[in-house]
Amino acid sequence: MREKQARLCHTRLAWPAHAIESRARPLNTGIRVNAIRLTRFTLSSALGAGLTPTLAMLRAQRSGITRQRWETLDFDACIGEVPGLDALPVRADLARFDCRNNRLAQLALECDGFAEAVRGAIARYGRSRVAVLLGTSTSGILSSEIAYRHRDPATGALPDAHDYSHTHNSYSVADFVRHYFDLAGPAFVVSTACSSGAKVFGSAQRMLQAGLIDAAVVGGVDSLCLTTLYGFNSLQLVSPDPCRPFDAQRNGISIGEGAGFILLEKTDRPAAGDILLTGVGESSDAHHMSSPHPEGLGAKLAMEAALRQADLAPAAIDYINLHGTATPSNDAAEARGVSSVFGAATACSSTKGHTGHTLGAAGGIEAIIAALALQHQFAPAGVNTQTLDPALACRYLLANEARPIRHVLSNSFGFGGSNCSLILSQVPA
């Protein structure tokens, strides 16, 4: 515990936003020096393991959501499952971390040359100068759910083999990644519901600019569990069909699972084609425990803050990856926030119809999808949506658009009014 607290105290040291911005001078390309580069990224979701199958599914406008009876559920659910995790135990030397969530993390770490890129950063900076900052909502709670089925019938005690600290504990996934790479730098988990995987970008940005670290592994991991499936179902927020964001007949979310990792590094000389983190906006509207402000005021504050930090006008944003959960109130609130900032001309879509809502991992996964949009110069359409809600004044894409894209905004909004917007930009040739 003392070791964990010592690592956490590093995160309390951060320069104020105005100090960070005062150090950044605009380049003639419109990108700032002391920028933060997405050096490498990877993900695994219901669309597949790695960037190649993900991109193929986005281009084909195909969904990974399927209807099934998962685990011990007593109802059919449309979920975005990552197949094969039961056959992929974690590395033998990390067996104490073995759970569905950490298996999912390991699957992603070993795609797209990501692990090799992190090891390269460790070689450049040292193992104490690379941070692990991840988002999750339920972590490895499935391991405890399974353990409860096997309690001692006389005492109620959980099985001796159940290791809460290394599996169920929210910090488990950051601890697992830290041990996977034998890192000694700051490590922590953000758990602010569905904004978790985006807010870690802000944490990393502040630590990089303050000189506390030289690189950070950021993103999020969240895996399917019964608590989430039954919990959202009890709130009557789960659709009986694959979710339909911004559809006139939308009726709830489809829960998914996934892992997304991004290696961030500070760079004084961005090269043509680099993907940079240029804006992070965070807000907390605290309107309601499970409902956003109906006018999207918290979302608006986050988007405006991201634009200010990136020094961009709203018209500069070429595509918005919406939070877009497909619940009536969330989509309506986000649409009002987006239209109040951007009007109705900016192309936008929600990719949760592809992956399902991956909760604490969504911010990281959708930032990676935004990066793919920049790399491959196309705006991905939403899937499953059939008839757009005419009350939502947004240019929601029902077909992919191949066109020049320079700046992309990605929204992630969580229960309790925790909001985060990210802006990613590509350095022009």
N, C-alpha and C positions, 0 to 999 in steps of 0.2 A: 504493500500500500504506500509506504514512504517513497519507494522508487517512482510509482505512478504519480504521486502528488508532486514530486520534484520535476517530472517532465511537464506536468500540467502548468506549473507556475511559469514556465517559459512563455506560455501563451498570453500572460497578462501584460507582457511588455510589447507595446505596439505604438508606432507613431500616429498621431492624429491625422485624419484624412487630408487636412489642409497642408500639413508638412510633407506628406507623400506627394501631393500634387505640385507643390512648389519646387520639388526636385526634378520634375519631369518637364523636359523641353520638347516642343513639337518638332518632328522631323519635316522635311519638305514633302514627304509622302503622306503627311497627316497622321503618322504613327509616332508615338512618343518614345524617346529614349528611356532607358531604365524600364523597358517594357517587360512583360512576362510572357514567355513563349510556351505554347503547348508542344513540348519537345516530342512526346510520343503518347499515344492513347490507345486504349483497347476496351472491349466490352464483351459481355456475354448476356444474352437475354433469350426470350422465346423466339427471336428471329435467328438465333444461331450463336456459335462461339467464334468471336472475332469480327473484324471489320468487313471482310469480304462477303460472308453470308448476310451480314446486316445490310450492307449497301445493295446487294442483289435483291433482298426482300423489299427495301425501300423503293428501288427503281421499278420493281414489278408490282408495287402497291399491294403487297400481300401481308396478311396479318398472321401473327404467331399464336393468337388466342384460340383455344379449343374448349369445347364443352366436355367435362368429365367429372367423375366422382373421385375426388382426390383424398388420399389418406383415409381417415375415418369419417369424413363428412357424411351427413345424412341427407344431403341435397346435391343435385347436379350444379356445377358452377362452371362458368366460362372464365378460364384463367390462362395466363401467359406463363407456362411452366418451362423451365430449362430441363430438357430430358437428360437422363443418364447420370445424374448426380449420385445416385445410390451406388453406382459402380466406380466412383472416383474418390476414394479416400484421400485425405491430405497426406503430404509427404511423411514418411515413417518417423523421422526425427521430430515431427510436430504432431504426433498422434494425440496428445492431450487436447489439441484444438479441434479434433475431428467432430464436425457437425455440418448440417446442410449449408449454413451460411458461409462457413470457411471453405467448404468444398467449392462452392460457387465462386468465392474470391480467388481460389487457386486456379480454377478453370480459366478465369479471365487473365490472371497474371501471366499465364503461360501461352497467351495468344499474341500475335502481331509483334513479336520481338520485344515485348514490353519489359520483361524481366531483365533482358540483356541491356536495355536502355537505362534502367535503374542502376544496374551494376556499373555501367559506365559513369553515371553521375556520382556514385559512391567512390569510384576510383579518382574522379576529378576533385571532389570536395572533402571526402572523408566521411566515415559512417555516422559521425555525430552532427553533420551539417545537412542531412537529408531528413525531412520531417515526413510523418505519415498522418494525414488529416482526412478522416473519412466520415461519411454520413450513414446512419442506419436508423431504423425505427424499432424493429423487434429483434434484430441480431439473430442469435441462435436459439430462440425461444422454443422451437420445435423439439430440441433435445430435452428440454424440461417437460414438455407435453408428453413425450414418449416415456420419460422416466416416471411420470405420475401414473402411467398405466401399469407400472411394475413395482409399485410401492409394496413394502412388506405388509401382508394382510393383518398382522397382529399389531404392529407398531405404527404403520403408516410411513415408515422411513423410506426415503428414496434409495435406489440402488447405490451401492458403494462406488460403482464405476461412473456415476454421473458427476461430471466436473463442471459445475456452474460457472466458475471463474473464467474458464478457458472456452466456454461454448455459449451459454445463454447470456452472460454479462455483455452489456452494450459495448464495452471497451474491447471485447474479445477480438473483433475483426481487425482493429488497428494493431492490437498486440500480435495477432497472427501474422499480419503483413510485416510488422517490424522484425519478428523473429525469422520470417521467411527470407528476408534480406540481411539479417544480422545487423540491423541498424541500431544506433545509440542516440539518435536525435529526438526532438520533441515528437510525441505521438498522442493523439486524442481522437475521440469520436464526438461529432455533433449529432444530437438527436432532437430535431425540431420538426418532427413529422415529415411532411412531404417536401419541405425546403432544405432538408439536411444536406443532401448531396450537392446542392448549389452553394450553401453558405460556407462550406469549407474552402471554396475559391477565395472568398473574402478574407478568411483567416490566413490562408497561405499568402495572399497578396500583402497583407499587413506585415507578416513575419519576414517575407523576402525584402520588402522595402525598408524595414527596420534593421536589416543586416543580421537577423538572428539565425537565418538559415540561408543556404545557397540553392536548394532545390526542395521540392515537395511532391510526394505522391498523394494526390487528392482524388475524390470521387465518392462512390457510395456502393454499399452492398446490402441488399435486403432479399430474404428468401421467403418462400411460402410457408405459412404456418396456420394452424387451426384457430389461434387467437384472432388473427387478422381476418380470416375468412368468416368466422362466426360473428366477430365483432362488427364488421361492416354490414354483414347481412342483417344483424339485429337493428342497425340504424336505418335499414331499408334503403341503403345506398348502392346495393349491388344489382347490376342488370342481369336478367335471365338470359340475355343474348350478348354476343360480343359488343363492347361499348361503342357508342356512336357520338363522338364529340361534336357539339354545335349542330346536331341534327334536331329538327323540329320535334321529333318523337324520342329524343334521348331520355333514358330512364335509369342511369346509374353507371357505376364504374365496373371495369373488369380488373381484378387484382392480378398483378404479374410479379415476377421476380427477376432479378438481374444484378450484375456487377459491372461497374464502369470505373476505370482508373486512368488518370492523366498525370504525366510527369511535367511539372511546371519548373521553369528555370528563368532567372532574370537575364536579360540580354541588352547590351548597349548598342548592338549592331544587328537589328533584324534583317534577315535576308529575304529576297523575293520569294513569295510563296509561304512564308512562315505564318502560322496561325497564332495570334496573340490574344491574351486576355486584356481588353482595353477598358472595360467598365464593369463594376460591381455595384449594385444598388440593393440596399436592405431596408426593410421597414417592418413595423409591428403595429397593426391596426387594433388588435385586441378587441375586435367587435363582438365575437362570440366564440365559444369553445370549438364549435364544429362548422360554423358558417362564416363566409367572408362578408365584409361590408357590402351591402347590396349595390352600392354605386362603384365598387372596386377602388375605393380610395387608397387602401393599403397597397394594392397592386400598382396604382398610378404613382404613388410615392416612390416605390422601388424602381420602376421603369425610368422615372425622371432622374433619380439619383444615379442610375447607371449611365444615362445619357450625359449627365453633367461630368461624371468622372472621365468618360471617354471623349469629352469635348465634341460631341456630335449633335447635330439637329435631328429631330425625329425623322425627317425626310431621308436621312442618310442610311437608315436601317432598311435593308433589302428583303429581309424575311424574319418573321417572328415564330419561334417554336413555342406555342402556347402551353400553359399548364393543362388546360383542356381536359378535365376529368370526365366529362359527359354527364355530370349531374346537372339538373335544371338550374339550381342557384349558382353553382360555381362558374359554369360557362357564361351565364348572364352577367355576373359581376365582373368577370375578366373581360368580356366583350365591352362593357361600359368603360372600364379602365383603359383598355387599349384604344378605343375610339376617341376617348378624351385626350389622349396623348398623340396618337398617330393619325386620327381621322379614319377613313374607311378605304384608303388606297393601298396600304402596305400588305403584301402577301403574308398569310399566316396559316398555320395548321397545327393540329395536335397529333403527335406520333404515339399517343397512348392507345389508339386503335390498332397499332402495329404490335406493341409490346405488352399492353396492359399497364396498369398503374403500378410502377415498381417502388412506390412509397419513398423511403429514405434514400434509395438509389436513383430516383428519377432525375434529380438535378444533374448528377454526373453523366448518366446515360444520355440525357437529352442535350447536354453540352457537347457530347461527342457526336451526336447526330448533327448538331449545328456545325461542328467542325467539318464533318463529311460534306455538308451542303456547301461550305466554303471551298473545300478541296476540289470538289467535283462540279461546282458551279451549277447547282440545281436546287430548287426549293421543293422539298418532298410534300406530297399531298397527304391529307388524312385519309384513312380507310374506314370502311363500314358505314360512314356517313352517307346518307342517300338524299335527303331533302333538307337543305339548310334552313335553320330557323330564321325567318325574315325579321324577327325582332332583334337579332344580333348583328349590329352594323360593322361587320368585318369582312375583308376579302379573303374568305376561307377557301383554301385550294382543294378541289376535288380531283385534280389531275396534276402530276408533276410538272414543274416549269423549269426548263433548261435555259438559263440566262445568266448574265454577269451578276455576281454577288460579292460584295466587299465587306459588309457588316451585318451580323446576325445577332438578334436578341433572343434569349431563352428565359422563359418564366418558370418559377417554381414557388408554389404557395402552399403553406401547411396549415393544419388545424391550429386554432388559437390566434390566427392572423399573422403568422410568421412568413414574410414574403422576401423573395430574393430574385433579382433579375441580373443576368449576365450578358455582357456584350463581347462577342468574339469578332476579330477583324483579321483579314488576310492582307499581308504586305503585297502591294502590286508589283508586277514585273517592271 
